[in-house]
Amino acid sequence: MITGGLPENPETKRRLRNLIEVTGLSRDLDIRTAPEATQEALRRVHPADYLNEFKRLSDTGGGEMGERTPFGPGGFEIAALSTGLVIAAVDGVLRGHFDNAYALSRPPGHHCLPDTPMGYCLLANIAVAIEAAKAAGLAERFAVVDWDVHHGNGTEAIFADDPNVLTVSLHQAANYPWTTGGVQTDARSNVNIPLPPGGGHVAYTYAVEQVVRPVLSTFKPDIIIIACGYDASGVDPLGRMLAGSDTFAAMTRSMMEAADELCTGRLAMAHEGGYSEVHVPFCGHAVLGEMARSQIVAPDPLSPRITAHQPNERMNAVYRELIDEIAVYNGCR
């Protein structure tokens, strides 16, 4: 239940961090922090006027510059730290310091446009990280796979004309933003996979195998970056999908396999949405356990409930048919 304030709050991230400590998974991870993103890094994506106004409001008590993006005192520094974590994750993987990396970042970033924040996203975390890696000469071709329940409109818009950045968004159709995220047949380097409400484990894993993996194989990125939202969870208050922690684990395994095949295992994830304080920690634990190839698991108490409400085979056939059509549109068949 949402009891006051915004559904985007620190508790989901805090509880995920606590859970990996309680289970001992943290011992299988190399946990680090990172510096805030610099003005130089941010200005590769965001115009100076936007950054200056954001900083001014942050220093004078907070405010709101866009749609559903309120922030308080110090909001600029918090957002810059979130971006800095994603920069460090991508940089560390590309330099070979880590096998893979997960940025437990807040606020999220995938809705943010260069000069317009949206949907709790104040800075375009992944886009800034990609531009930083380009500037450092660390890679040329980047693939962003976004499985947040909402369309990754910001990342898509920023790289719409960049043939060296592939953006793939797997999301609930017409959720948020309502006017973006449809299937495109003429996009240069963007693939949208909008799914009707109610899609569960079969729909998500089928879409990854039938669309995401083939487009990645064709594109041949130097690194795969996941916009890792957990709001497709079957108990999320802002989504109407039926993914479980096992769904996120399965998608992570598939992306790790794709990274092994295409780009010597280079995989980074940035935490995006996910608003169920009771379920995000177990979904995140499942993902991190897969990334670390750990034997430590956190049994998900909500798994039986979500499993019991999965679509029946007739509905799964509808999802498969829709995904097959999207695969054809995008040259996967």
N, C-alpha and C positions, 0 to 999 in steps of 0.2 A: 504494500500500500504506500502511496506517496502522501506524506503528511507534511505539507508546507514546503515552500522553496521550490527549487527546480529538481526534476528527476536526475539531472546530471550533477552528481555530488561526489565528494572524495571517498565515501564509505565503500563503494564497490572495489575501488583500488586498494584501500586500506585492508579490507577483509581478504582480498587475494594475497596481499603481502603477508598477512598474518597466517593464512592457511599454509603457504609454502614453508613457513617457519615451523608450524606445529607438526606437519607431516615429515619434516626433515628434507623435503625436496630442495630447500635452499642450499643444502650441502653439496648438491650436484650442480649448482649454478655458480657462476662468477658474477656476483652482484656488485654493481658499481653505480656511481652517479656520473654527472656530466656537467660542464659549464653551460650557462645560458647561451642561446644563439646570439651571435654578434649582430650589430647593425649591418655590417657588410653582408653577412649571410642572409639576413632577412630582406635586404633591399634587392636581392636578386629576384625576388618574387613580389614583394610588397612595395608600393611607392612610398617615398619619404613622407608625403603628406598624411597618408594613413597611419604610418608608424608614429609620427609626431603627435597626431591627435590622440591616438591610443595611449601613448605615454603621458600626455598632458592630463587626460581624464584619470588615468591610473594614479598619478601623483596628487590629484586633487580630490580623491575620495571615491572614484569609480564612475561608472555610467553604462551606457549601451550605445553602440555605434551601428548595429545592424538588426537582424531578425533573430530574437531569442538568444542574445549573447550578452547578458548583463555581467558586469565584473565589478569587483570592489577595489579598495586600495591595494596597490601592489599587483594588480591583475596583469599588467604588462610584463613584469618580471616573472610571474608564475607561468604565463604563456610562453615567454622566451625560454624558460627552463624546459618546458615540455618539448618545444622544438629542438632544443639542444640535446635532449635525450635521444630523439630520433636521428639527428645528425650523427651523434656518437655511435649509435647502433649500426647505421649504414656504413659509416666510415670504418668502424672496427672490423666489420665483415669483409669489406673490400680490401682492406690492408692485410687481411689474414690473421688478425689478432684473435678473432673468435670464429668458431665453426658456424655459428648463427647467433642472432641477437634479438632480444625482445625489449622494446622500450615501454615501460609501464608509465605512460605519459598522460598528463591531464593538464589543461583541457585538450580535447581531440582536435582534429584539423581538417578532415576530408571534405567538409562543406565550405570552408573558407575560400572566398575569391580574393584576388589580389588586393582589392580596395573595399571589400564588403564582407564582414563576418556574418556567419549564419549558423543556426542550429548548434549552439554551444561552442562553435569553432572560431577562435580568434586569430589564429595564425595557421597557415597551410603547412603543417609539420612535415609531411612526406615530401611535398614539392620543394620546400626549402632544403631538405636533406639531399634530394636529388641534385639540385643546382649546386650545392656545396661539393658534392662528389664530382660533378662535371668540372667545376672550377679547379679542383685538386688533381684532375686528370686521372681519376681512379677508375672510371668506367665510361662507356659510351652509350650502351643500350640498357634501359631500365624497364622492368615490367612491374606494375602496381596491380595487385589483385585485392579487391575490396569486398569482404563478405559481411560488412556491417549491414543491418537490415534496411538502412536508408541509403539512397543513391549517393555515390561519391561524386557529386556534381562539381565540387571545387577542384579536385584533382583533375577531373576530366577537362574542365574548362581551361585550366592553366596550361595543360599539355595538348590541347586540341590540335594544334598545328605543328607539333613536334614529332616527326616520324621516328625519333629515337626513344620515345617514351610510350609504351603501351599501357593503357588503363583499362582494367576489366572490373566491372561492378556487378556483383551478384546480390540482388536486393528484393525486398517486397515491392511489388508494383504500386505506384501511385501512393506511397506512404509519405516520405519527405525527401526532397521537395516534391510537391505534387505535380509540377509541370516538366520535370526532367526524368531521365532514366529509361526512356522507351528504347525498344530495339532499333538500332540504326543500321542501314544497309549501305551507307555511303561514307561512313567515318573512316578516316585514314588510319588511326591507331587507337580506336576505342571500341570496346565491346561491352554492351549492356545485356544483363540477363535478368529481366524483371519477372518475378514469380508471383502468381496470385496468392493471396493470404491462405494460410493453412498448410503450406509446404513444410515437410519435415525431413527426416534423415535421408530418405531415398531421393527426394527432389534435390537436396543440396549436394549430396555425394555424386549423383548422376550428372548434375550440371558441371561439377568440377571435372569429372572424367571425360564427358562428351564435348564440352566447350572450352573450359579453362585450359586444361592440359594441351589440347590440340593447338589453340592459338598461341600458347607459350612456345610450343615446339616450332611453330612456323616463325615466330618473332625472334627466337634465340637471344634472350636477354643476357647481360653480364651479371645481373642480380635480380632476384625476385623479392619485392617488398610487399608485405601483406598489411592492409588496413584492417586490423583485427578487432572488429566490433563483436560483442556478444548479445546484441539485442534481437537476434533471430531466435534466441532462447524461447522455449515454449511457455515461460512464465514472465517474459519481459513486459513491462507496462506500456512500452511504446511500439511494440511490434505485434504482429498477428501470425507469426510463423511457429514451427514446432521443432526446431533444432534442439538437440540435447548436448550434453558435454561430450558424448561419444561422437556426435556429428562434428564438433569442432576438432576433436582428436583425429578423426578420419581425414578431414580436409587438411589438417596440418601434415599428417603422414604423406598424403598425396603431393603436397607442395614441396616437402622435403625430397621426395623421390624425383620430382620435376627439377628441382635445383641440382640434385646430384647428376641428373642426366644432361642438363643444359648449361650449367654455370658453376661447375665444381663445388656444388653444395652451398653457394652463396644465397642465403635467405635471411631477411630481417623482417621483424614485425613491429608495428606501432599500434599501441592500444587505442581503440576508438570508442565507440559507444558500448552500451550495455548497462541497464538500469535496474536490474533485479539484484538487490543487495544480498539475497540468499543464494542466487544461482551463479552470478558472475564468478565468484571465487572458485567454484568447482569447474566451470568451463575453462577458466584461465589456467587452473592447475593441470587440467588434462592437456592443454596446448603446451605448456612449459615442460611437462613430463615427456611429451613426444619429442620436443626440440632437444631436450637433454638426454634422450634415450635412457631415461631413468626407469627403474623398476618400482619406484615409489608411487603409489596411487592414493587418491582421496576418494573413497566411495561416495558417489553422488546421491544424496538422499532424495532428490527430485527425479532421478532417472526413471523409477517405476511409473510415476505419474505421467511423465512426458511420453514414455514408451506406450503407455496404455491409450494415449490419445493420438497416436500417429495415424495419418491417412490410411484408408483401406486400399486394397490393390486397385480397385476401380479408379480411385482418385490419383493414385500414383501413376497409373497409366496415362491419365490426363496430363500430369506434370511431365512425364517422359515425352509425350507427343509434342508439347510446347517447347521443351528443351531441344528436341530433335529439330524442330523448325528453326530455332535460333542457331543451332549448329550449322544448318544449311545456309542460312543468311550470311554467316561469318566464314564460309568456306571450309568448315570442319568435316564435311561429308563429300 
